[in-house]
């Protein structure tokens, strides 16, 4: 992937702001009191799809229309947020979105995808199996296979980091969740385009730690399973193109437990009255875990999504 310039990211923002406004970032006082540092929360739970992915979806669809004008529809695999983003962006440009999800996927995320215009297909297995099924359906139906990672997706996602860094340019560290990697790569791209020295720390779940294992080993590692309720992080093997970027440019990658993720969801509610899904809360969970090292610093955390099923949230908050 070529290095993105500020101009690249600002051009992506022009497309995105036709569909949604910039999201807020706030330095919440109760989080600062709790953690002993300034905590800027980037509110990607406030996009039209409730997660950051919509930015990449919009940028990608504009690129697809421009470069592949004959394409009539797209197909992709998702646990929910990527699929909602593609459904909204594809439908807006008159393309048919077919989305493949693993069996037992979040019903509320499936419904949201249908609401944005997607045809949702369930397949046996987990997310990585859904990726293979999406590739098969692309061939069968002549659809464009949207990958989980692509320069245009990163360019769109980088707009949230540009907004955060413009509002708070002097952050010491930013914590970012890692699923397939567009989020952390977008933060790295924006930081580098602005010439900042902010450290970027990736966060995974203990139960889906392939990105951390790969980072620590310096080579791609796969896990046998990825059973975490932070479903946006439930990836068994890193995307090689994404790992090539964050493997070199992240300061470190940390992993948090299911209990720490649930606690961060509760803290978001009590201290900011924001709803976070598991994958949306992991950045804060990591900061809570590392708060001793962050005393007195200015820290950013990405609240990357708020799409949690009611039954799951009731259990966590209870």
ABEGO torsion letter per residue (X at the ends): XBBBBAAAAAAAAAAAAAABBBBBBBBBAAAAAAAGBBBBBBBAAABAAGBAAAAAAAAAAAAAAAABAABABBBBBBAGAAAAAAAAAAAAAGBBBBBBBBBGBBAAAAAAAAAAGBBBBBBBEBAAAAAAAAAAAAAAAGBBBBBABBAAAAAAAAAAAAAAAAABAABABBBBBBBAGAAAAAAAAAAAAAGBABBBBBBBBAABAAAAAAAAAGBBBBBABBBBABAAABBABBBAAAAAAAAAABABBBBBBAAAAAAAAAAAAAAAGBBBBAAAAAAAAAAAAAAAAABGBBBBBBBABABBBAAAAAAAAX
